[in-house]
Amino acid sequence: MRIFPSLRALLFALVMLLAPAAAFAQIGITVAFGPPELPIYDQPICPGDGYIWTPGYWAYADDDYYWVPGTWVLAPEVGFFWTPPYWAWGGSGFVFYDGYWGPVVGFYGGIDYGFGYFGHGFEGGRWDHDHFFYNRAVANVDINIVHNVYETRVEDTRSSRVSFNGGNGGINDRPRPEEEAAARERHVPPVAAQSQHVQAARSNPQLRSSTNHGRPPVAATPRPGAFNDRGVVTAREGGRTNNPANQPGRTESGASRSNNEPARNESGASRTNNAPARTDSGASRSNNPGHVKDLPPIERPAPPNTGNAKADQRYQQQQQKLSTRQDQERQRLQQKQEQDHQRLDQQKANDAARQQTEQRHQQQTQQLVQKHTQQQQQLQQKQQPSRPSQSKQKP
């Protein structure tokens, strides 16, 4: 049986199309109250060469915040850095933005996680060709184990341990131009070890804010999931929790919302979990594109070669027709979004109006991506039955 050669190319194109829009988007949750302050803890010693520090943070599940311990993780690729996740005020609640790996550290809310993540960029080390060099002034490394070291003093001017951006009492910080550009770089989502690390933290009752009151007993681990390792460190000092006296995890209206249910804006319309938090200037803090102009070019599948020349030609014509139509739809939506921006500028719209518009733009963009992906899948499915089956091939 012949393998349809464009299948792999099509899948790759779909992945490339969706990756910026989904893999690094917000987690499907919006919480009415912000996470606790960041606890104070020591960094475990680096277990070996190539490990990158990923700071601890507060996640949310089952109507409670829980602490995901900081840990050392092997970089998925040479030259990649970790951009930590963060919480940000999204207009009707606090929205979670997942972390990611990439060649440049992106925006993480201006949160001072310490250990090199002092609000912008990363000062804990650098790549030199295929080796990662650790800044001993920041990173806890044993020079008998790790020989790639240097020492550059970095002033940590942390004045608060606030763990979220925007909103009442949050960090008032904006992404820098290079951080906005980093959001458009090639990214890799959290590796499997990190996902397992998060699940282990979620299932540990001692890491829940309602139990530890902002002072987790496992603040950091030497490796992902190593909660019982002798190198585990506890929090030296806890942080103030923001849980309200009433039932946690409820919206302003008092209606309970599950982790996967989208938030509602003031008008009652559903706001998708991809709606970005906005800076005062209107620049998106999201790690995924909020506008059509930010989407990568659509990668077209390779010409098919099923052995059926007529079917291959017909499929190629359909693919070209679909590509032309999708390009036109992109152009029309991009033009409409740009007109919206111009109208806001002319009206000198306030931040609330701009945020509402940007949320609508992001939803439009994601819906367009999903629509085009489904169209590609449907066209692929129509083509597959026309391939000659194994029973009809001559020996």
C-alpha positions as CSV (number, residue, x, y, z in Angstrom):
1,M,0.0,0.0,0.0
2,R,1.4,3.4,-1.0
3,I,1.7,6.1,1.6
4,F,0.1,9.4,0.7
5,P,3.3,11.6,0.7
6,S,1.5,14.9,1.4
7,L,-0.1,13.6,4.6
8,R,3.0,14.4,6.7
9,A,3.4,17.7,5.0
10,L,-0.2,18.6,5.7
11,L,0.0,17.6,9.4
12,F,3.2,19.7,9.7
13,A,1.4,22.6,8.1
14,L,-1.5,22.3,10.5
15,V,0.8,22.1,13.5
16,M,2.8,25.2,12.4
17,L,-0.5,27.0,11.8
18,L,-2.0,26.2,15.2
19,A,1.2,26.3,17.3
20,P,1.4,30.0,17.9
21,A,-2.4,30.2,18.4
22,A,-2.9,27.3,20.8
23,A,0.2,25.7,22.2
24,F,1.2,28.9,24.1
25,A,-2.2,30.4,24.7
26,Q,-3.9,30.9,28.1
27,I,-5.0,27.9,30.0
28,G,-8.8,27.6,29.9
29,I,-9.5,29.3,33.2
30,T,-10.2,32.8,34.6
31,V,-10.3,33.4,38.3
32,A,-12.1,36.2,40.1
33,F,-9.3,36.8,42.6
34,G,-5.5,36.9,42.2
35,P,-3.0,34.2,43.3
36,P,-1.1,34.5,46.6
37,E,2.2,36.3,46.8
38,L,5.3,34.4,45.9
39,P,6.9,32.6,48.8
40,I,10.6,33.0,49.6
41,Y,12.8,29.9,49.1
42,D,16.3,28.8,48.2
43,Q,17.2,27.4,44.9
44,P,18.2,23.7,44.9
45,I,21.7,22.9,43.5
46,C,21.8,22.4,39.7
47,P,21.8,18.6,39.0
48,G,24.0,18.8,35.9
49,D,25.0,20.5,32.7
50,G,22.2,21.6,30.4
51,Y,19.6,22.1,33.0
52,I,17.7,25.4,33.0
53,W,16.0,26.8,36.1
54,T,12.2,27.1,35.8
55,P,10.8,29.2,38.8
56,G,7.9,28.1,40.9
57,Y,4.4,29.7,40.4
58,W,0.8,29.5,41.5
59,A,-1.6,27.5,39.3
60,Y,-5.3,27.0,39.8
61,A,-7.6,23.9,39.9
62,D,-10.6,22.6,41.9
63,D,-11.5,26.0,43.3
64,D,-8.0,26.6,44.8
65,Y,-4.6,27.9,43.9
66,Y,-1.8,25.4,44.3
67,W,2.0,25.8,44.2
68,V,4.0,24.4,41.3
69,P,7.5,24.0,42.8
70,G,10.5,25.6,41.0
71,T,12.7,23.0,39.4
72,W,15.7,22.4,37.1
73,V,14.7,21.1,33.6
74,L,16.8,20.0,30.7
75,A,16.4,22.4,27.8
76,P,14.5,20.7,24.9
77,E,16.9,22.3,22.4
78,V,20.3,23.9,22.4
79,G,19.9,27.6,22.5
80,F,16.5,27.6,24.1
81,F,15.4,29.5,27.2
82,W,12.4,29.2,29.4
83,T,9.7,32.0,29.6
84,P,7.8,31.5,32.8
85,P,4.0,31.5,33.0
86,Y,2.2,34.3,34.7
87,W,-1.2,35.6,35.8
88,A,-2.7,38.8,34.4
89,W,-5.8,40.8,34.9
90,G,-8.0,40.3,31.9
91,G,-10.8,42.7,32.5
92,S,-13.2,40.4,34.3
93,G,-10.8,38.1,36.1
94,F,-7.2,36.9,36.3
95,V,-6.1,34.9,33.3
96,F,-3.3,32.4,33.2
97,Y,-0.6,32.5,30.5
98,D,1.4,29.3,30.1
99,G,5.2,29.3,29.8
100,Y,7.1,28.1,26.8
101,W,10.6,27.4,25.5
102,G,12.2,29.5,22.8
103,P,15.4,31.1,21.6
104,V,14.5,34.4,23.4
105,V,12.9,35.0,26.7
106,G,9.5,36.6,26.2
107,F,7.2,38.6,28.5
108,Y,6.3,37.0,31.8
109,G,4.2,39.8,33.3
110,G,7.1,41.7,34.9
111,I,6.9,39.2,37.8
112,D,10.1,39.0,39.8
113,Y,10.5,35.2,40.3
114,G,14.1,35.6,41.4
115,F,17.0,33.4,40.4
116,G,17.6,35.4,37.3
117,Y,14.0,36.1,36.4
118,F,13.8,39.6,37.7
119,G,10.9,40.8,35.7
120,H,12.4,40.9,32.2
121,G,14.7,38.5,30.5
122,F,16.9,36.0,32.3
123,E,20.2,36.7,34.1
124,G,20.9,33.2,35.3
125,G,23.0,32.0,32.4
126,R,23.7,32.1,28.6
127,W,24.3,29.8,25.7
128,D,27.7,29.7,24.1
129,H,27.5,27.5,21.0
130,D,26.2,24.1,22.3
131,H,26.9,24.6,26.0
132,F,25.0,26.5,28.6
133,F,27.1,28.7,31.0
134,Y,25.7,29.4,34.4
135,N,26.0,32.7,36.2
136,R,27.3,31.8,39.6
137,A,26.2,35.1,41.0
138,V,22.6,34.0,40.4
139,A,22.5,30.2,39.9
140,N,23.3,27.6,42.6
141,V,25.8,25.3,40.8
142,D,28.5,23.0,42.0
143,I,31.7,23.7,40.0
144,N,32.8,20.2,40.6
145,I,29.8,19.0,38.6
146,V,29.2,21.9,36.3
147,H,32.3,23.6,34.8
148,N,30.6,26.0,32.4
149,V,30.3,29.0,34.7
150,Y,30.9,32.7,34.9
151,E,30.1,35.4,37.4
152,T,28.2,38.6,36.7
153,R,26.7,40.5,39.6
154,V,23.0,41.4,39.0
155,E,21.1,43.7,41.2
156,D,17.8,42.3,42.3
157,T,15.7,45.3,43.3
158,R,12.6,43.2,44.3
159,S,10.3,45.5,46.3
160,S,7.3,43.1,46.4
161,R,6.4,39.5,45.9
162,V,3.3,40.2,43.9
163,S,2.5,37.2,41.6
164,F,0.2,38.8,38.9
165,N,0.2,41.6,36.4
166,G,-2.4,44.3,36.2
167,G,-5.6,44.7,38.3
168,N,-5.8,45.9,41.8
169,G,-2.4,45.6,43.4
170,G,-0.8,43.9,40.5
171,I,2.6,44.6,38.7
172,N,2.2,47.6,36.5
173,D,4.5,46.5,33.7
174,R,4.4,46.3,29.9
175,P,6.2,44.0,27.4
176,R,9.2,45.5,25.8
177,P,9.5,45.5,22.0
178,E,12.0,42.6,22.0
179,E,9.6,40.6,24.2
180,E,6.7,41.2,21.9
181,A,9.0,40.0,19.0
182,A,9.9,37.0,21.1
183,A,6.2,36.0,21.2
184,R,6.4,35.5,17.4
185,E,9.6,33.3,17.5
186,R,9.4,29.6,17.2
187,H,8.3,28.1,20.5
188,V,8.2,24.7,22.2
189,P,5.6,24.0,24.9
190,P,6.5,22.7,28.3
191,V,8.2,19.3,28.0
192,A,6.6,16.1,29.2
193,A,8.6,16.2,32.5
194,Q,7.2,19.7,33.3
195,S,3.6,18.6,32.6
196,Q,4.1,15.6,34.9
197,H,5.6,17.9,37.5
198,V,2.5,20.1,37.4
199,Q,0.1,17.2,37.7
200,A,2.1,15.9,40.7
201,A,1.8,19.3,42.3
202,R,-1.9,19.5,41.6
203,S,-2.6,16.1,43.2
204,N,-0.6,17.1,46.4
205,P,-3.0,18.5,49.0
206,Q,-0.1,20.1,50.9
207,L,0.6,22.4,48.0
208,R,-2.8,23.9,47.9
209,S,-3.1,27.5,49.2
210,S,-6.0,26.7,51.5
211,T,-3.7,24.2,53.2
212,N,-0.3,25.9,53.3
213,H,-1.6,29.5,53.5
214,G,0.9,30.7,51.0
215,R,3.9,28.8,52.4
216,P,4.3,25.5,50.4
217,P,6.2,22.7,52.2
218,V,7.8,21.8,48.8
219,A,8.9,25.1,47.3
220,A,11.5,23.8,44.8
221,T,12.9,20.5,43.7
222,P,16.2,19.5,42.0
223,R,14.4,17.7,39.2
224,P,10.8,17.7,37.9
225,G,8.6,15.5,40.1
226,A,11.3,14.8,42.7
227,F,9.0,15.9,45.6
228,N,10.7,13.4,48.0
229,D,14.3,14.0,46.9
230,R,16.6,15.0,49.7
231,G,17.5,18.1,47.7
232,V,13.9,19.4,48.1
233,V,13.7,22.9,49.7
234,T,10.8,24.3,51.7
235,A,9.6,27.9,51.7
236,R,11.5,30.1,54.2
237,E,8.6,32.6,54.2
238,G,5.1,32.5,52.9
239,G,3.2,35.1,51.1
240,R,-0.2,36.8,51.7
241,T,-3.1,34.9,50.1
242,N,-5.8,36.7,48.1
243,N,-8.6,34.2,48.7
244,P,-11.8,36.1,49.5
245,A,-13.8,35.2,52.6
246,N,-16.6,34.0,50.4
247,Q,-16.5,30.9,48.3
248,P,-13.2,30.9,46.2
249,G,-13.2,30.4,42.5
250,R,-16.4,32.3,41.9
251,T,-17.0,35.1,39.6
252,E,-18.2,38.6,40.6
253,S,-21.8,37.5,40.0
254,G,-21.3,34.5,42.4
255,A,-21.7,31.9,39.7
256,S,-19.3,29.0,39.9
257,R,-17.1,28.5,36.8
258,S,-15.2,25.3,36.0
259,N,-11.7,25.3,34.7
260,N,-12.7,24.8,31.1
261,E,-15.6,27.3,31.0
262,P,-14.9,30.6,29.4
263,A,-15.3,33.8,31.3
264,R,-18.1,36.2,30.5
265,N,-17.5,39.9,29.9
266,E,-19.7,42.7,31.1
267,S,-22.1,42.4,28.2
268,G,-22.7,38.7,29.0
269,A,-21.1,37.6,25.8
270,S,-18.7,34.6,26.1
271,R,-15.1,35.6,26.2
272,T,-12.8,32.9,25.0
273,N,-9.8,31.8,27.1
274,N,-7.5,33.2,24.4
275,A,-8.5,36.8,25.1
276,P,-5.2,38.6,25.9
277,A,-4.4,40.9,28.7
278,R,-3.6,44.4,27.5
279,T,-1.1,47.0,28.5
280,D,-2.1,50.6,28.8
281,S,-0.9,51.2,25.3
282,G,-3.0,48.4,24.0
283,A,-0.2,46.0,23.2
284,S,-1.0,42.3,23.7
285,R,0.7,40.4,26.5
286,S,-0.4,37.1,25.1
287,N,2.0,34.5,23.8
288,N,-0.2,33.8,20.8
289,P,-1.2,36.1,18.0
290,G,-4.1,38.4,18.6
291,H,-4.4,39.7,15.1
292,V,-4.3,38.2,11.6
293,K,-1.2,40.1,10.7
294,D,0.7,38.2,13.5
295,L,-0.1,34.8,12.0
296,P,2.7,32.9,10.2
297,P,2.2,32.2,6.5
298,I,0.1,29.1,5.8
299,E,2.3,26.2,4.8
300,R,0.8,24.4,1.8
301,P,1.0,20.6,1.6
302,A,3.2,19.0,-1.0
303,P,1.7,17.9,-4.3
304,P,0.1,14.4,-3.9
305,N,1.4,11.3,-5.6
306,T,-1.1,8.5,-5.0
307,G,-0.6,6.8,-8.3
308,N,-4.0,8.2,-9.5
309,A,-3.0,11.0,-11.8
310,K,-6.5,12.4,-12.3
311,A,-7.3,12.3,-8.6
312,D,-3.9,14.0,-7.8
313,Q,-4.6,16.7,-10.3
314,R,-8.1,17.3,-9.0
315,Y,-6.9,17.5,-5.4
316,Q,-4.1,19.9,-6.4
317,Q,-6.7,22.2,-8.1
318,Q,-9.0,22.0,-5.0
319,Q,-6.0,22.8,-2.8
320,Q,-5.1,25.9,-4.9
321,K,-8.7,27.1,-4.8
322,L,-8.9,26.6,-1.1
323,S,-5.5,28.4,-0.5
324,T,-6.6,31.4,-2.6
325,R,-9.9,31.7,-0.7
326,Q,-8.2,31.4,2.7
327,D,-5.7,34.1,1.7
328,Q,-8.5,36.4,0.8
329,E,-10.3,35.8,4.1
330,R,-7.1,36.6,5.9
331,Q,-6.7,39.8,4.0
332,R,-10.3,40.9,4.6
333,L,-10.2,40.2,8.3
334,Q,-6.8,41.9,8.7
335,Q,-8.1,45.0,6.9
336,K,-11.2,45.1,9.2
337,Q,-9.0,44.8,12.3
338,E,-6.8,47.6,11.1
339,Q,-9.8,49.8,10.5
340,D,-11.0,49.1,14.1
341,H,-7.6,50.3,15.3
342,Q,-7.8,53.5,13.3
343,R,-11.3,54.2,14.5
344,L,-10.2,53.7,18.2
345,D,-7.3,56.2,17.6
346,Q,-9.7,58.7,16.0
347,Q,-12.1,58.4,18.8
348,K,-9.3,58.5,21.4
349,A,-10.9,55.5,23.0
350,N,-10.2,54.6,26.6
351,D,-8.4,51.4,27.8
352,A,-11.6,49.5,28.4
353,A,-12.8,50.1,24.9
354,R,-9.4,49.1,23.5
355,Q,-9.3,46.0,25.6
356,Q,-12.8,44.9,24.4
357,T,-11.8,45.4,20.8
358,E,-8.5,43.4,21.2
359,Q,-10.4,40.6,22.9
360,R,-12.7,40.5,19.9
361,H,-9.8,40.6,17.5
362,Q,-8.1,37.7,19.2
363,Q,-11.3,35.6,19.1
364,Q,-11.8,36.4,15.4
365,T,-8.2,35.4,14.7
366,Q,-8.5,32.1,16.5
367,Q,-11.8,31.3,14.9
368,L,-10.3,31.9,11.5
369,V,-7.4,29.6,12.3
370,Q,-9.7,26.8,13.4
371,K,-11.9,27.3,10.4
372,H,-9.0,27.0,7.9
373,T,-7.6,24.0,9.7
374,Q,-10.9,22.2,9.5
375,Q,-11.1,23.0,5.8
376,Q,-7.7,21.5,5.2
377,Q,-8.7,18.4,7.2
378,Q,-11.9,18.0,5.2
379,L,-10.1,18.3,1.9
380,Q,-7.6,15.7,3.0
381,Q,-10.3,13.3,4.1
382,K,-12.0,13.6,0.7
383,Q,-8.7,12.8,-1.0
384,Q,-7.9,9.7,1.0
385,P,-10.6,7.4,-0.3
386,S,-9.5,7.9,-3.9
387,R,-6.1,6.3,-3.2
388,P,-5.7,2.8,-4.7
389,S,-6.2,0.1,-2.0
390,Q,-3.6,-2.6,-1.4
391,S,-5.9,-5.3,-2.8
392,K,-6.1,-3.5,-6.2
393,Q,-2.3,-3.1,-6.6
394,K,-0.5,-5.5,-8.8
395,P,2.2,-7.7,-7.2
